[in-house]
């Protein structure tokens, strides 16, 4: 269906992709993984024909291949409507059938005319799309109830993502290129999309940091190595890939340790022989060294020196020709939360609470909730159900509409927002950190280095940072402040897989309480002690 041969791409002196070669066959479902910035989106744009490679070739081996590409960013005009975005304008079916018949007749005369063939394929695709019922795609994505004339600019970020996904699915592509399709989908929509991808008869290449989504959809993983900029294929699901990566690491680690031990033994042997040679040249050996006496009684000094040189040459050969590099740890953010300090017996107590923006129409009401010290809670539910409103109310950003909300006397609350608006746009990461923690510049730079801010990154204004960089900075600021109660609104949305795993580990070690809005099911399974579901204006406990 699609074949890629020896693809290379650089931006200036920065290599992004190097000697990339792979094939995608009909019906294959493949996940594309690697750290943020390793070249995944660049590769997807090249495959979609939106960007050119420096060298190499992308060949379509399927006649009339239709490619659907879902980009991370929203690139539609804000004055477009849902109707125009989905191309739902009326089409004259009879006129289409007449055009197809005419083009078919023309092809019998000029079968080799590529322009005619393209027009024929396009007309057939249009006719086929008339049989598609948009509601079958729009309803599960939560878009069926929207007025088709609604301007795109009035939609939320999640609705925009789903709208673009719907447009692609309605076009019935043979190959889907999905770049982070799960970012703004709640669990119900994620499960619908998983089922759709599994049933999809075409091929799919998916960039995703959602490990459960990859486990449930793909049969192979392509990894872009950030050090070599090359691609390696692994069979199986994401979990299979993770097992294979661990086995590779363990094997290389053992081989490295064995070689280091061999080198140490050879150096010790060479050093011992050299010391014996020096003793012989000095005219005598230590009278107590029986080995030295026996040695010099049976071998000439030049033979001893020759053996030492032979061993040293062997060491040099190993270091130059057979050297096994120490395996590098996986790409990840090095987060480490400190101790939470003194904690209140009751971190948060809520009684008969109502929240929202209008007293006469609360979003959630009658809430009775409690969080104890060290408790780890995930807040989940459909998009728009009130999860962020609850976090904003607890954080004091919104007034309550009724009832009581009380935080413990010793609680130091840290709030990570989904929109990342808490970061001053003109401030730098360095200045942001020093504003909340008593670090000098050296200490602050060292701290930011663990968050993968290196070189001049700490001096860039926050508004120029990527979403992933802003997320890492927000997490770091919470760590530095020593908070003991964290409110996290989609904290891992822009983190790559390894960074998500490391963040999970750090939160498990964190001694304070956490209330996090998360849709990543791997995260929920490994982190949550309690799950609160927001549904029908209430918060229900699913797991405790």
N, C-alpha and C positions, 0 to 999 in steps of 0.2 A: 504493500500500500504506500509506504513512504520509506525511502532509503537515504541515509546520511553517510557521506564518505569524507573522512579526513578534514573535518570542519575546524577552522581556526578563526578566532576573533579577539582583537585587542582594541583598547582605547588608549591611544598614545603609547606609552611604554608599559602600560598595565595589561598583562595577558589575562583574558577572561575565560576563553575556551581554547583548548589545544588538542588537535588531532582527535576530534570527536567522531566516532563511527558507530552506527547502530541501524537496525531496521525495526519498523513497526508493521506488523502483519494485521490483516483483517480480523476484527474481533478481539484483539489483544487489549488488555487493560493494564497500564503501566503507571507506577508512581515515580515522580522525579523529585529527589531529595538532595539536600546539601544545605550548608549554612547560608544565612542572609548575605547577599552580595557575591555569591560564588558563580553566578552566571545563569541561573535557572530561567529567569524571565527573559534574558537576552536570547537564550536558545529557543524559547517558545516563540519569541517575536520573529526569529529567523525562519522557523518552521512555518509560521503563519504568513510569511512573505512581507512582513512589515519592516524588516531590517535585513541588511546584507552581511554575509560573512566576508572576512578578508580573503579566505581561500577555502577550497573544499566544495562539495556539491550536495544539494538536496534534490532528490529525484522522486517524482510521483510515479509509482508503478501501478496505480489504479486509474483507469480511464475516467476522466471527468470527476476527479476527486474533489468533494466538497469538504472544506475545513471550517469548523466552527471554533472561534478563539474567544475565550473569556479572559479579559485582561484584569489585573488587580485594580487599576484606577478606573474611574468613571469618566468616559470620554465622549458622552453624547451631549448635544447642545441642550442647555437648561430650558430653552423655550420649546423644546420638542414635547409632544404629548405621548401618553401610553400608546395610543392608536398608531401614530406615525412611527414610533420606535419599534413596534411589533409588526409593522407593515401589514396592518389589517384593512387597508383600503380595499374597496370592492373591486373584483376582477371579473371580467366577462368570460364565463366558462366556454360559451359557444365560440367566441372569437379566438380563444386560446386553442381550441380543438381544430379550428380551421387553419390557424397558423402552423400547428404541428403537422397537419396533413400536407400543407404546402411545402414545409421544410423537408419532410420525409421524401416527397416527390423530387425535390431539388437534390437531395443527397444521392438518389439513385443515378443521377447524371454526373454529379461532382462529389463523389464519395470522399475524395482526398482533401476537400476544402475544409480547413480547421475552423474558419469563421462560421461556416454553415453548421458544423457539428456543435460548436459552442452555443449558437442560437437555439438549436434543436434541444440540447441538454437543458438549457435555461428554461425554455418553454415547458418541457416535461416536468421540471422541478416545480414550476409555478402551478401547473395543473394538479400535480400531486399534493401541493400544499393546500389546495381547496378542500381536500378530504380531511384535513387536520382540524380538529375541534380545539380552538385555543383554550377553552375552559378546562380541558383535560390536563393542560400544562399549568395554566394560571391558578386554578383552584388549589392544588397542593402547595403552591408557592405563596399562597396568601394574597394573590393579586386579583382574583376574580371579582371581588366586591368593589373594586375601584372603578370610578368613572373613566372610560377610555379617553376622555378629553382632558384628564388631569395633567397639568404640566409636570414634566419630570423634575423640575426644580423644587416642587412641593413634596417630593418623596423623601423618606428617610434614607440613610446610607444602606440599611439592609434591604429596603424595597428597591433601591436602584440596582443593587447587585442581583436581586432576584429577577428584576425586569430584563437585565442584560442576559441572564441565564435563560429566561423564557424565550427571548428573541432568537438565541442560538438554537435552542431545542426545536422551535417551530420551523426552522430552516432545514431540519432533517439532515445534518451533516454525516459524512462517512467517517470523519476523524474529528474528535473533540480534543481541543487543547484547553485545559482548564487551569488557570493560574490562581490559586487560592480561592476556590469556589465556596468554601465553607465558612469564610470569615464572619459573615453577618447572618448566618442561618442558625435558628434554634434547633434543639434536638429533634423535634418532630419533623422539621424540614430536612435536617441532615439525613434522617432515616429514609425519608421519601426519595431524596436525591441518590442515596446509596442503592435503593431498589431500582431506580431508573437507570443508573449506570450499569448495574448488573444485567438488566434486561436489554440494554442498548446493543444492537447487533453490530455496530461499527466499532472502531478502535478508539481508545481514550488514553491520553497522556495527561496526568494530573500532577500539578505542583501543589502539595498540601503539607501543612504541619500537623494536621489532625490524624493521629496515629490510628485511632479506631476506624476512621473513614477509609484510610488506606488498607487496613486489615480486612475490611468488609467489601472492598471493591476491586483490588488489583491482584494480578498473578505474577507480577515481576516488579522489581525496583531498579531504577537507574540512579546511581549516585554520582554527583559531580564532586570530585576531590578538590578542596580549596587550595591545596598545596601544589598539586600537579596540573590542575585545571582540566583533567581528563575525566572521562566517563567510564564507569564500570557497572556491568549489569549483574543483578542477583536474582535468582528465581524465587518465586514464592511471595508471600504477603510481607507487610512491614515487620511483623514479629519474626518471620523467618530471616529477613534481612538483618535484623538486630542480632539474632543468634549467630549468624554467619560472621558479622562484623566482630562480635566478641570472640568467636573462635579464631579469627584472623589475628586479632590483637594478642590473644593468649599465646598463639603459636609463635608470633614474631617476638613477643616478650621473652619466651623461653629460649628461642634461638639466640637472641641478643645476650641473655644472661650466660648461656653456655659458651658463647664465643668470648665474652669478657673473662670468664673463668679460664678458658684455654689460653688467652693472651697473658693473663696474670701468671699462670703456671710456666709458660715459656719464658717470660721475663725473669721470673725467679730462678729458673734453671740457668739462663744466660748469665745472670748476675752472679750466681754461685760459681759458675765456671770461670768467669772473669776474675773473681776474687782469688781463686786457686792459681790462676796464671800469674797474678801479681805476687803471690807468695813465692812461687817458683823463681820469678825474676829477682826477688829479694834475696835469694840464696838459701832460704830455709822456710820450713813450714812450722806452724805451731806444734810444739811437741805433743800437745794433747789431742791433736786432730788426726786420729787414726785413718779417717777417710782420705785426708790430704796425703799422708805418707804412702798409703796404698796406691793412690791415684798417680802420684809422681814416680812411683816405683815401676809403673807399667806403661806409661804413655809419655811421649815427648811433649814439651811445652807448645810447639807449633801445632800439634794435633789438637791440643786443648783450645788454643785460640781459634783454630778452624771450626771446631764444634760450636763455639760461642757465636762466631760470625754466621754460621749456618742457621742457628736458632734465631738470631736477630733478623736475618734475611727472611725467614719464615714469618716472623711477626710483621715485618714491613709488607710482605705480600698479602697477608690477611687484611691489614689496614687499608691497602690500596686497591686490591682486587676482589676480596671476599668479604669486605666489611658489611656487617648487618647493623643498620641504623636502629637506634632506640625508638620503639614505637611511640608515636605521639598520641596523647590523649585526644578524645573526640572534641570537635569544635564546640565550645560551650561558654556560657557566662559563668564566672567563678563567684557565685553569690554565697555569702555566709552571714546569716543573721546572728546577732549577739544575743545574750541573755535578755529576757524581757523585763527583768527587775521585779520589784514588788507589784503584785497584782491584787485587785479587789476580789472579794469572794463572789460578788455579782458584777460581771463586766458590763452587762446591759440587761435591763428589765423593761418590758413593754406590756402595758395593760390597756385593753380596750382601745387601741390606737386606731385613728383614722388619718389617712394621708392623701395628698393630692394637691390640686391647684385651685379647687373651688369647694367651699364647705358644703354646698348643696349637691355636689356630685363627686364624692371621694373615689379615688382609684382603688384603694384598699381600705377596709374598715374592720373593726372588731378584732384587731390583732392582739394576741397574747403570746409573747415570745420571751425566751430567756437565753442568755449566753453566759456560760461560766468560764473561769480562767482556763486558758489553754485549749479551749474548744475549737475544732476545725469544722466549719460549716460551709456548704456550697448552696447557693441560692440559684435556682433554675426555674424555667418557665418560658412560655412563648414570648417572642419579641413584642414589646408594647404592653406587657401584662403588669408592669409596675415595679420591676426589680430595681432599676436605676433610681426611681423615685424613692423607694424605701432606703437605699443607701444614702441618697442625698439628704433625706430627712434625719437619719441617724447621725450624719456628719454635721448637721446644723445648717445645711445650705437651704433647706426648705422648712418653714414652720409647720408644726403639726396642726391637724384640723380638729383634733379631739383626742381624749385619752391621755395617757401618761407614758413618757419615754425618759428613762433615767440611766445614766452611765455611772460606773463605779468611781469613787473619789480618786483612786490612784490610776485611772485609765488615761493613757496617752494615745490618742487616736491618730492613725495615719490613713489617709484616703487617697486611693489611686483612681482617677477618673478615666472613663472610657475615651473621652474626647481629647484627653491630654492638655486641657486648657489651663491646668494649674502651673505649667511651666512658662515663666516669663519669656516671650518670644525673642526679645533682644538680648537677654542674658545668656551667658555661656554656661556650659556644663560645670566648668571650674567655679564660676561665680555662684551658680545655683547651689552647689555643694557647700561652699564656704559660708553661704548665707544661713545654712541650717545646722552646720556642725563646726566645732572649733578646730579645723584643720588648717595648717599652713599650706603653702602651695605644693611643697614636695609631698606631704601626706595626702593632699587632695588628688594630685596627679596619680599617686600610687593606688589610691582607692579606685579612681576612674579607670585605671589600667585593667583592674579585675573585672570591670564592666565592659571591656573591649574598646575603650576609648584610648587610642594611642596617637603618638605623633602630635599633630596640631588639632586633633579632634576636640580636646577639652576647651579650645579657644574659639570654636565655631559658634555662632549664635544658635540658640535652640530652634528657631524657626527653620534653619537650614538642615536640621537633622532628619533622618528618615523616621518613619513610624516606629520601626523596630528599635532604633537608637533612642528615641524619646521614651519608649516603654522601659528600656533598660535604665535610663537615667531616673525615671520616676521611681522605679524599684529601689535603685541605689539611694535615693534621697530618703525613702522610708527607713532603709537599713541604718543610714547614718544618724537619723534622729532618735533611734532607740525606741520606736513605738511599741506598745504592748497590746494594741488592738488594731488590726488592719482591716479596712474596708477596701476590697479590690474589685473594680468593675471591669471585667474582661481583661485581666492582667496579662494573659499570655497570647492575646489575639495576634500580635505582630512578632512573636518570638519563634525562632526556628525550633526544630524538634529537639535537638540537644539542649538548647537553652530552656525549653519547657521542662525537660527531664531534670535539669539541674535546679530549676526554680522549685519544682515539686519537692526535691530532696531538701532544699533550704527551708521551705515552709514546714516540712515535717519536723525539722530540727528546731524551728522557731518555737519558743516556749509560750508566747502570747496567744491570744485568741485571734481567729481569722474568720471573716464573713466575705466570701468571694462569689461573684457572679461569673459562672463558667459554663461553656457548652462542650468543652473537650471531655469526652467520656473516659479516656485514659486517665486524665487528671482527676476526675471525680472518683473513679474506682480506687486510685492510689492515695488520694489525699483526704477525702471527706470522711469524717466520723458521723456527720449528720447531713442530710439533704433536705432543704426546704423547697417545696414546689409552690410557686405563685400561680394561682388558678382561680378563676371566677371570683376575683376580688378578695381572696383569702390567701393565707400562707399555711400550707399543710406540711407536716413532717412525714417524709417518706422513709427516712433511715435515721436511727438514733441508737 
